[in-house]
C-alpha cells in the first residue's frame, strides 16, 4: 500500500522537477558552450557582467513578490487562490510599470548619446522586465504543484534561448546586446505559457483585481516579502560580487574566464542539490510544524551529511575532468579556466549549503540575524576579493568566494545549533572525502599518460575511471556505516 502510494507521488512531483531542472541545466551548459565558441573572452566577460547585473536587479525589484507568492499561494482553496493571484498580478503590474519608466529613460539616453554601454544597459533593463515575471510564474506553478507545467516551462524556454541566441550569433558576431534580447524574448514566450497554465488569464481573477480584499492581500504580500528580500539581496550580492570585482581588478578577459567557469559549475551544483532537497524537504517541514524537534534535528543532520558527501564527491569529479570538460564545453579559447572549475564548484556548493544551515533560523523567524550574517559575508567577500584578486587574478576571486560561503555556513551552524541540535555524521563524511580525493588524484596522475583523440572521449574515459575507483569503495563504506548504525540503535 505504501509503495503504491509513493510511486505515483514520485512520478507526479519529484520526476518532473528533476527533468525540468536537468533540462534547464543542460540547456544552460549548451548555451555557455555556444557563446564561448562564438565570443572572444573579453566580449564574453562583458556578457557575464551584464547577466550578473540582470540577476541582481531582478532580485531587488521582484524577489519580495516571489517570496510572498511561494508563502501564501501554496495550499490555498480555489477562491483564496484567485484573490492571491490577483494580488500578485497587481504587484507585478507595479513592478513592470516602474521598469517601463526606467526603460524609457534608458532608451532616451541611448538615443541622445549612443554608445556600446548605453545599448547594453537598455538591453539589461528589458531583460530584467522579462526575468521578473518569468521567475514569478515559475513560483506559481511550483506553489500549486503543477510539476509537469513547470518542467515544460523550464525546458521550452531553455531550448528557445539557445535557438534565438544561435540566430543572433549567425547574424551579428560579438553582439552581446542581441544575445540579451534573444534570452529576454525566450523568457517572454515562457511567461505567456506559464501564465496560461497557472490560470492567470481567467475571468475569475480579472474580476478580483479591483477588489478591496485583493488590495489588502497585496499589502500582506509586501510586508512578508520585504523582510526576506533584504536577506536575498545581501546573499546574491555576496555570491556574485566576486564576478564583478574580477572585471574591475583583473580585466574583461579574466572576467570572461571566471564567468564561463562559474556558470558551468552552478548547473552542476543545482543538479546535485535539487533532487535531494525535493525528496527530504517536505518531511523536514512536516516534522517542525508537528513540533517534533527530535525528528527535525535528525532529518536536518542527515540532509547536511548527504549533501556534504555529495559536494565533496562533485568537487573531486570536477577536479578530475576539469581539463577535458573545459575544452569540450567552453572551447580552446577558455582552456585557461580549467583550474577554476573545482575551486568555483566548492564555493558554489558552500553558498548553496548555507540555505540549509540557516533553516533553524527560518524556523524561529530570525530574519534580522540572517540579514546580519548575509551582510557580513557580503563585506567579507568584497574585502577578500579586493585583496586577493589583484594579486592572484581569477584564482584569488574564487578563494574569496569559497571563504565567504564557508563563513556563512559556519555562522549559521553556530547560531542554528542553539535552536535545533542537529549532528553531521563526521565518520561517513571523512570516509567519503578520503575516497573521493584519492580517486581524483589517481585519475589525474593516470590520465597524463593517456593519448586519446577528442575531448569528449577523454571526458568519458576520465569519468569512467573515477567511477570505477570511487564507486565500489563508496558502496562498501555506505553498507558498513548503515550496519554500524543499525547495531548501535539495537544496543540502545
C-alpha positions in Angstrom: 0.0 0.0 0.0 2.8 2.4 1.0 4.8 1.6 -2.2 1.7 2.0 -4.3 1.1 5.5 -2.8 4.8 6.7 -3.1 5.3 5.7 -6.7 2.6 8.0 -8.2 3.8 10.7 -5.9 7.3 10.3 -7.1 6.2 10.4 -10.7 3.9 13.4 -10.3 6.2 15.5 -8.2 9.8 14.6 -8.0 10.4 13.3 -11.5 9.1 16.3 -13.4 11.0 18.7 -11.2 14.1 16.7 -11.7 13.6 16.6 -15.5 12.9 20.3 -15.6 16.0 21.1 -13.5 18.2 18.7 -15.5 16.9 20.0 -18.8 17.4 23.6 -17.8 21.0 22.9 -16.6 21.8 21.0 -19.8 20.5 23.9 -22.0 22.5 26.4 -19.9 25.6 24.4 -20.4 24.8 24.2 -24.2 24.3 28.0 -24.2 27.6 28.6 -22.5 29.3 26.3 -24.9 27.7 28.1 -27.8 28.7 31.6 -26.6 32.2 30.7 -25.5 32.9 29.2 -29.0 31.4 32.3 -30.7 32.7 35.1 -28.5 36.2 36.1 -27.5 36.9 36.1 -23.7 36.8 39.9 -23.4 33.3 40.1 -25.0 32.1 37.1 -23.0 33.3 38.9 -19.9 31.1 41.8 -20.7 28.2 39.4 -21.3 28.8 37.7 -17.9 28.9 41.1 -16.1 25.6 42.2 -17.6 23.9 38.8 -16.9 25.1 39.2 -13.3 23.6 42.7 -13.1 20.3 41.4 -14.5 20.1 38.6 -11.9 20.8 41.0 -9.1 18.4 43.7 -10.4 15.7 41.1 -10.8 16.2 40.0 -7.2 16.0 43.6 -6.0 12.7 44.5 -7.8 10.9 41.2 -7.8 12.1 38.9 -5.0 9.6 40.3 -2.5 6.8 39.2 -4.7 8.3 35.8 -5.4 8.9 35.0 -1.7 5.4 36.1 -0.8 3.8 34.1 -3.6 5.6 30.9 -2.5 4.4 31.5 1.1 0.7 32.4 0.6 -0.3 30.6 -2.7 0.7 27.1 -1.6 -2.3 25.2 -0.2 -4.9 27.9 -1.0 -8.5 26.9 -1.7 -9.8 28.0 -5.2 -11.5 31.3 -4.1 -8.5 32.3 -1.9 -6.1 31.3 -4.7 -7.9 33.6 -7.1 -7.5 36.6 -4.7 -3.9 35.8 -4.1 -3.2 35.6 -7.9 -5.0 38.9 -8.4 -2.9 40.5 -5.7 0.3 39.1 -7.3 -0.8 40.5 -10.7 -1.3 43.9 -9.1 2.2 43.8 -7.5 3.7 42.6 -10.8 1.9 45.4 -12.7 3.5 48.0 -10.3 7.0 46.4 -10.8 6.6 46.4 -14.6 5.3 50.0 -14.6 8.4 51.1 -12.8 10.7 49.1 -15.1 8.9 50.7 -18.1 9.8 54.1 -16.8 13.4 53.1 -16.4 13.4 51.5 -19.9 12.1 54.8 -21.5 14.8 56.7 -19.7 17.5 54.3 -20.9 16.1 54.4 -24.4 16.1 58.3 -24.4 19.7 58.2 -23.1 20.7 55.8 -25.8 19.1 58.0 -28.4 20.8 61.2 -27.2 24.2 59.7 -26.5 24.5 56.3 -28.3 27.4 54.2 -27.0 28.0 50.5 -26.7 27.4 50.7 -22.9 24.1 52.6 -23.3 22.8 50.0 -25.7 23.8 47.2 -23.3 22.1 49.0 -20.3 18.9 49.3 -22.3 19.0 45.6 -23.1 19.7 44.8 -19.4 16.5 46.7 -18.4 14.4 44.8 -20.9 16.0 41.6 -19.7 15.0 42.4 -16.1 11.5 43.1 -17.2 11.3 39.6 -18.7 13.2 37.9 -15.9 10.9 39.0 -13.1 7.5 37.7 -14.5 9.3 34.5 -15.7 10.5 33.7 -12.2 7.2 34.6 -10.7 5.1 32.3 -12.9 7.5 29.5 -12.2 7.0 30.1 -8.5 3.2 30.0 -9.0 3.4 26.7 -10.8 5.6 25.2 -8.1 3.3 26.5 -5.3 0.3 24.8 -6.9 2.3 21.7 -7.6 1.9 21.9 -11.3 5.2 20.0 -11.7 4.9 19.0 -15.4 3.9 22.5 -16.4 7.0 23.8 -14.5 9.2 21.3 -16.3 7.8 22.3 -19.7 8.3 26.0 -18.8 12.0 25.5 -18.0 12.7 23.1 -20.9 10.9 25.1 -23.6 12.4 28.5 -22.5 15.9 27.0 -22.3 15.7 25.5 -25.8 14.3 28.7 -27.2 17.1 30.7 -25.6 19.7 28.5 -27.5 17.8 28.8 -30.8 17.4 32.6 -30.7 21.0 33.1 -29.4 22.4 30.9 -32.2 20.4 33.0 -34.7 21.8 36.3 -33.2 25.4 34.9 -33.4 24.9 33.9 -37.0 23.5 37.3 -38.0 25.8 39.6 -35.9 29.1 38.4 -34.4 30.1 39.6 -30.9 26.7 41.2 -30.3 26.1 41.0 -26.5 23.0 43.2 -26.6 21.4 41.0 -29.3 22.0 37.9 -27.2 20.4 39.5 -24.1 17.4 40.5 -26.2 17.2 36.9 -27.5 17.2 35.4 -24.0 14.6 38.0 -22.9 12.3 37.1 -25.9 12.6 33.4 -24.9 11.5 34.2 -21.4 8.6 36.3 -22.6 7.3 33.2 -24.5 7.8 31.2 -21.3 5.8 33.8 -19.3 2.9 33.5 -21.7 2.9 29.7 -21.4 3.4 29.7 -17.6 0.6 32.3 -17.1 -1.8 30.3 -19.1 -1.0 27.1 -17.2 -1.4 29.0 -13.9 -4.8 30.3 -15.0 -3.8 34.0 -14.8 -5.9 34.8 -17.9 -9.1 33.5 -16.3 -12.1 35.8 -15.9 -12.4 34.9 -12.2 -9.0 36.5 -11.5 -9.6 39.6 -13.6 -12.8 40.3 -11.8 -11.0 40.4 -8.5 -8.3 42.9 -9.5 -10.3 45.9 -8.2 -11.5 44.1 -5.0 -10.6 45.6 -1.6 -9.7 42.2 -0.4 -7.1 42.0 -3.2 -5.5 45.3 -2.1 -5.4 44.2 1.5 -3.8 40.9 0.5 -1.2 42.9 -1.6 -0.2 44.8 1.5 0.2 41.5 3.3 2.4 40.1 0.5 4.6 43.2 0.5 5.1 43.1 4.3 6.1 39.4 4.2 8.2 39.5 1.1 10.1 42.7 2.0 11.8 41.2 5.0 13.1 38.1 3.2 14.1 40.3 0.2 16.8 42.1 2.2 18.4 38.8 3.1 18.1 37.6 -0.5 19.7 40.7 -1.9 22.6 40.5 0.5 23.2 36.8 -0.3 23.0 37.3 -4.0 25.4 40.3 -3.8 27.7 38.1 -1.7 27.5 35.3 -4.3 28.0 37.4 -7.4 30.2 40.4 -6.3 33.4 38.4 -7.0 32.4 38.2 -10.6 32.0 41.9 -10.8 35.3 42.6 -9.0 37.2 40.3 -11.2 36.5 42.6 -14.1 37.4 45.7 -12.1 40.7 44.3 -10.8 41.8 41.8 -13.5 40.1 43.0 -16.7 37.4 41.7 -19.1 39.4 38.7 -20.3 39.8 37.3 -16.8 36.2 38.1 -16.1 35.2 36.1 -19.2 37.2 33.1 -18.0 35.8 33.4 -14.5 32.2 33.9 -15.6 32.3 31.0 -18.0 33.7 28.7 -15.3 31.2 29.9 -12.7 28.2 29.5 -15.0 29.3 26.0 -15.9 29.7 24.7 -12.3 26.5 26.4 -11.0 24.4 24.0 -13.1 26.3 21.0 -11.8 25.7 22.1 -8.2 22.0 22.5 -8.8 21.8 19.0 -10.3 23.2 17.6 -7.1 21.2 19.8 -4.6 17.7 19.9 -6.2 16.8 16.2 -6.2 17.9 15.6 -2.6 16.0 18.7 -1.4 12.9 17.7 -3.3 12.8 14.3 -1.5 13.7 15.4 2.0 12.4 19.0 2.4 8.7 18.2 2.8 9.5 15.7 5.6 11.7 18.3 7.4 8.9 20.9 7.3 6.3 18.4 8.5 8.5 17.4 11.4 9.0 21.0 12.5 5.4 22.0 12.0 4.3 19.0 14.0 6.6 20.2 16.9 8.7 17.1 16.6 12.1 18.8 17.2 13.9 15.5 17.6 12.8 14.3 14.2 13.6 17.7 12.6 17.1 17.6 14.2 17.7 14.1 12.8 16.4 14.9 9.4 18.4 18.1 9.1 21.6 16.4 10.2 21.0 13.6 7.7 20.4 16.2 4.9 23.6 18.0 5.7 25.6 14.8 5.8 24.3 13.6 2.5 24.8 17.0 0.8 28.3 17.4 2.2 29.2 14.0 0.9 27.7 14.8 -2.5 29.5 18.1 -2.5 32.9 16.6 -1.8 32.3 14.0 -4.5 31.2 16.6 -7.0 34.3 18.7 -6.4 36.5 15.6 -6.8 34.8 14.7 -10.1 35.2 18.2 -11.4 38.8 18.3 -10.4 39.4 15.1 -12.4 37.5 16.2 -15.5 38.3 19.9 -15.4 40.7 20.0 -18.4 38.7 17.9 -21.0 35.4 19.4 -19.8 36.7 23.0 -20.2 38.0 22.3 -23.7 34.8 20.4 -24.7 32.2 22.8 -23.3 34.0 26.2 -23.4 36.5 25.8 -26.3 40.2 26.2 -26.5 40.0 29.9 -26.0 38.8 29.3 -22.5 41.1 26.4 -21.7 42.8 28.6 -19.1 39.6 28.4 -17.0 40.2 24.7 -16.1 42.0 25.3 -12.8 39.0 27.4 -11.7 36.4 24.7 -12.0 37.0 22.7 -8.8 37.5 25.9 -6.8 34.3 27.5 -8.0 32.4 24.3 -7.6 33.4 24.2 -3.9 32.4 27.9 -3.5 29.0 27.5 -5.2 28.3 24.5 -3.0 29.2 26.4 0.2 26.7 29.1 -0.6 24.1 26.5 -1.5 24.6 24.7 1.8 24.2 27.9 3.6 20.4 27.8 2.8 20.3 24.5 4.8 22.5 25.6 7.7 20.2 28.6 8.3 16.9 26.6 8.4 16.7 26.7 12.2 16.9 30.5 11.9 14.0 30.3 9.4 12.0 28.1 11.8 12.3 30.7 14.5 11.9 33.6 12.0 15.3 35.1 13.0 15.3 37.3 9.9 17.4 40.1 11.4 20.1 37.5 12.3 20.0 36.1 8.8 20.3 39.6 7.3 23.2 40.5 9.6 25.1 37.3 8.7 24.4 37.8 4.9 25.7 41.4 5.2 28.8 40.3 7.0 29.5 37.7 4.3 29.0 40.3 1.6 31.5 42.6 3.2 33.9 39.7 3.7 33.7 38.6 0.1 34.2 42.2 -1.1 37.2 42.7 1.2 38.9 39.3 0.4 38.3 39.8 -3.4 39.9 43.3 -3.3 42.9 41.8 -1.5 43.3 38.5 -3.4 42.1 39.3 -7.0 44.8 42.0 -7.8 47.5 39.6 -6.7 46.1 36.2 -7.8 43.7 37.1 -10.5 40.6 34.9 -11.0 42.0 32.3 -8.6 42.0 34.9 -5.8 38.4 35.8 -6.5 37.5 32.1 -6.3 39.3 31.7 -3.0 37.5 34.8 -1.6 34.1 33.3 -2.7 34.9 29.9 -1.0 36.0 31.5 2.3 32.9 33.8 2.3 30.4 31.0 1.6 32.0 28.8 4.2 31.9 31.6 6.7 28.1 31.9 6.2 27.7 28.2 6.8 29.8 28.5 10.0 27.9 31.4 11.4 24.5 29.8 10.7 25.7 26.5 12.2 26.9 28.2 15.3 23.6 30.1 15.9 21.3 27.4 14.4 22.6 24.6 16.7 21.4 26.7 19.6 17.8 26.2 18.2 18.0 22.7 16.6 20.7 20.3 17.8 21.4 18.6 14.5 24.5 16.4 14.1 26.6 15.7 11.0 27.9 12.1 10.6 31.5 13.0 10.5 32.8 9.4 10.2 30.9 8.9 7.0 31.9 12.3 5.7 35.6 11.6 6.4 35.5 8.2 4.6 33.7 9.7 1.5 36.2 12.6 1.4 39.2 10.3 1.5 37.8 8.0 -1.2 36.9 10.9 -3.5 40.2 12.7 -3.0 42.1 9.5 -3.6 40.2 8.7 -6.8 40.5 12.2 -8.1 44.3 12.3 -7.5 44.8 8.8 -9.0 42.8 9.7 -12.2 44.7 12.9 -12.7 48.0 11.0 -12.4 46.9 8.2 -14.8 45.3 10.5 -17.4 48.6 12.3 -18.1 49.8 9.2 -19.9 46.6 8.7 -22.0 46.7 9.8 -25.6 43.0 9.9 -26.7 41.7 11.8 -29.7 39.0 14.3 -28.9 37.9 16.0 -25.7 34.6 14.0 -25.5 36.5 10.7 -25.5 38.9 12.0 -22.8 36.0 13.2 -20.7 34.2 9.9 -20.9 37.4 7.9 -20.1 38.3 10.1 -17.1 34.7 10.0 -15.7 34.6 6.2 -16.1 37.9 5.8 -14.4 36.8 7.9 -11.5 33.6 5.9 -11.2 35.4 2.6 -11.3 37.8 3.7 -8.5 35.3 5.6 -6.3 32.1 3.6 -6.7 33.0 0.3 -5.1 34.7 2.0 -2.2 31.6 4.2 -1.6 29.3 1.2 -1.7 31.3 -0.7 0.9 31.6 2.4 3.1 27.8 3.1 3.0 27.0 -0.6 3.8 29.4 -0.7 6.7 28.1 2.6 8.0 24.5 1.5 7.8 25.3 -1.7 9.5 27.1 0.1 12.3 24.2 2.5 12.9 21.8 -0.5 12.9 23.9 -2.2 15.6 24.2 0.9 17.6 20.4 1.5 17.6 19.8 -2.1 18.6 22.1 -1.8 21.6 20.3 1.4 22.6 
